[in-house]
């Protein structure tokens, strides 16, 4: 292994060189303890139906075991696609993304976009082409797309309608803002203008570092788009259909919302407005849950508004639902 650049990153393997000046897109893939699935994800990227030149950066966030880095290197050595595999030593998803962005921009400086895909996702054959076309058509700084949950066989299909799995938009085109980094194309120009660290590592285990980044860049004029046909298939384990996980995710979403607004608050007035909004949402949540129950006949789905509101309130008193702290349970 080469010397870490910077100290929190170790380059495991790379074939990047000056001949890669034609690279247009850098596909970054964070991985953590999923050596089997990262191979499936990588194969779906390597077989994209596109004429665009792209490179791959894999960042393994489990530096102690490095299983993802090992299997990724073995596979990428068999292909001519420009690629770099790193160990991101600082734990947490924001830290991993920051490491991947840093190395991607450094190794492939001519690239116009960075495209993110997670290690539990599978890209459809026309994914990269569809995402690139929408990014060019709208000239958006960030272009998002759906993450279609794929549930285990025998699991009820009703879960796809739960709020935690539904995409925020249905139609392609410009949108006000994005919320997830799991499948998004970002202009490298935007990243270079903001500088490292791009994602606030205070959100490492709570989640929401992506939403915080979008909120901050929007204030500075960033634009956003949605590509409804640029989806990826997300392998969704059975535990994510259990009441405990769904409730925890809803609480976490409420915590993220409050945390981002807390960070943006600049005065006592801002704090008071945010707290009043939290209280109003909490007061309205039983009625929203009742309406949702009548519509879906599912108590699990109906609990979502109440859990989100409760998560916001708990965050106001410093209780964050850090669902990513125990990654193996996520």
N, C-alpha and C positions, 0 to 999 in steps of 0.2 A: 504493500500500500504506500501511496505517496504521502507527503506531508500535508496535513490539513490546511486548507485555505478557505476561509479563515480557520482559527483553531477549533471551531465547533464542527468542522466538516472534514471528513477523510475521503479522498477520492480512491475508490476501490479499483475502478477500471474505466478507461476512456479510449475512444478512437478518434476523438475530436482533433482536428488540425486545420491548417490554413485553407485546405481544399474545401472546407464546409461553408464557404462564403455565400453559397446559394441557398442555404437553409432559410425557409420562410416561416416555419412554425416549430416551436419547441413544445413537445408533449411532455409534461411533467407528471410523474406518478409517485405519490407518497405511499409507502407500504409499512405495515407493522404486523409482524407475526402471521402473515398470510402467504407463505412460500408457495403453496399450491395454487392459490387464486391469482397471484401476481403473474404467473405464467400464462394463465388464461387471458388476463387483461392485456399483457404484452402481445400475445399472439393476435388479439383482435385489433391492436394498433398496427402491428407489422403488416397486416393484410388489408390495409385500407385501400379503397378504390379511388385513388387520387393521383394526379400528376404533380402535385405540389411537393416540394422538397421539405421534409421534416426531420427533426432530430428528436431523441428521447433522453430524458433525464429521470432516473429512478433514485429516489431518496429513501433509504431504509432507516426508520426511526427507532429500530431495535438494535443499537450498535453492539450490545453484549452478545447477541446470537448471530446477527447478520445473515439469517437464512434467506431473507428476501434479496439481499445484495448478491449472495452467492448464486442462487438459481437464476437471477436476472442476468448476471454477467455471463453465465454459461450459455444462456439462450442468445443474448445479443452478440456474442462472439461469432455466432453462426450466420449473422446477417450483415449486410453492407450498410445498413442505416446508421448514420452518425449517432453516437450515444455516449452517455456518461452515467456511471453508477456511483453513488456516494453513500456514506454513512452520515446521517444527521444526528450528532451526539446529544444535542439539547432535546429533551423529551417534550412532546406536545405537538399537536397538528399545526399550530401557527409557526412553531420553530422549524418544522419539517418543510412547510411551504416556503418560508424565508430562505432556507438553505437551497432548495431546488431553484427558486427564482435567481438567487445569487449566482449559482453555478451555470444555469442556463444562459443568463445574460453575459457571463464571462466567457463561456466556451463557444457560444454561437451569437456573436455580437451583431450580425446582420439580420437576425430574425425580426419579423414584424409583430408576431403574436406568440404568446405562451398559452397553450391549451392544457387544462387540467383534467385528469381522469383519475379516480380513486382505485385502489387495488381490489375493491369488491365489485367493480363495474366492468361491463363488457361493451365495447364499442361496436355499433352496427357498421357494416361495410362502407356506407356513404357518410358516416359521421363527420369526419374531418373536412370533407368537401362541403357538406351542408353548413357547418359552422363557419368555415372560411367565407363562403358566399354571403352569408348574412352579415358577417363582420364587415365585409367590403361594401355591401349594398347600403348599410346604415351608417357606416363609418363610426360605429359605436366603440367606445373605449373598452367596454366589457359586454360580451355576448354570452348569455346563458341558455340552457336547454334542459329538458326534463331528465330526471333519473327515474326510469320506470322500474318499480319494485317487482322482483320475480320471487314469489313465495314458494316454499317447499310444496311438493305434490301433496294433495289432501288438505291443504290449508284453505280456509274460506276465502273466496274472492272479495268479500265485503271490505276487507282491510284496505284495499286500494283507494277507497273513498274516505278513509280517515284523514283528518287534516294534516297529520305529520307526513303523509305520503303523497298528497296531492301537489302537483306543480302550481306555482303562483299565477301562471298565465296559461291561456289556451291558444292564443293567436300569435303568429310571428310578426315581428316588427319592433319598432322602438317602444321601450317601457320605462316607467319612472325610475326603477331601481331593481337590483337583484338581491338575493338573500343567501344563496349557497355557492360554495366554491367547488362542489363535487363534479361539475361539468360546466366549465366556463372558459371562454377564450378572452384573454386580456392583451391589450396592446402593450408591447414592450416599451413604447414611448411613455405610456402612463406610469409604468413601473420605474423607469429611469428618472422621471420627473419627481417622483416621491421619495425614492431612495430607501435603503435598508435601515431598519426592518419594516417591511411592508405591512405585515400583520402583527398586531399588538399581542405579545406573548402572555399578557394577562388573561387572554381568552383561551390559552392552550388546552385546558381541560374542561372548561365550561362549553366551548364552542362559541360561534358568533364572531370570531376574528374576521371572517369574511364579510359579514354584514357590517361590522364596524368599519372595515376598509372601504366598502362601497359608500357608506354614509359620509366618511371623511372626504373621499374623492369627489362625491357629488357636490359637496359644498364648494369645491374648487373647479366645478364645471364639467366633471366627467359625465359621459352619456352612456346609456345602456340599451340593450336590445335582447330580444327573445327569439330563439329558433325552435319552433315546435317540432320540426322534423330532425333535430340534431340530438335526439335523445340517446341515452345509453341504458343498458339493462343492468339493474343493481341487484346482485344476489342478496336476498333478504332472509336471514336465518329465522327459524320458527320462534325464537325467543322474542323477536321484535313484534310478534302478534300477541304477546302476553300482556295482561293488564298492567303488571308492574313496570314493564319497559315503556309502554305507551304513556302511562301516567308520568313516569320519570322524564320522558322526552318532552311532554307538554309543559311540565314544571320548568325544565331547562329552557324551553323556548321563551317562557315568561321571564326567566332570570336574564336571558340574553337581551331581551327588549329593554328591561330596566337598566341593565349594565351599560348599554350603548347610550341611553339617554342620560344616565348619571355622568358618563364621561363627557358628554356634550354640554352639560349644565355649566353656566358661567356665573350664576348669581343665586342668591337666596330665593329670588322670585322664580327662577328656573326650577330650582329644587321643589318649591312649593307647588308649582304647576304640575310637575311630574308626579308628585305624591298624590295630589288631588285626582289626577287622571287614573292612577293606579287604584285608588279607592272607588272611583266611579266604575271602572271596569270590573272590580270585584263585586260591587253591588249589582251590576247588570248580569254577571255571569250565570247565576241560577236560572234566570229567564232565558238567556241564550242557550243554556244547556237543555232546558225543558223543550224549547222549540226544536233543537237538534234531535232530541230523543223522539219527539212526535214524528219527525221526518224520517229518521233512520231506524227507529225501534231498537237501537243499540245503546245500552248504558255506557259501554266503553267509549264509543265515539262521543256521546253526550257529555262525558266528563271533561272533554278537552278544554272548552272555554273556562271552566272553573279552575282547572289545573294551571292554565296559562296565567290567569289572574292571580292565583295564589303564588305562583312562581315569581311574578313581579313584586308582590307584597313582601315575600321572604327576602328578595334581593335588596329591597329598601332597608332591611335591617341587617344586611350583611351575610345572609344565608344563601349561598350560590349552589345550585344543583349541578355539580361538576360530573356530568354523566360520562365524560371521557377519562375520568381519573382511573376507572377500572375498565380498561379497553376490552378485556376478554369478555366482559358482560354486556358490551354495547352491541 
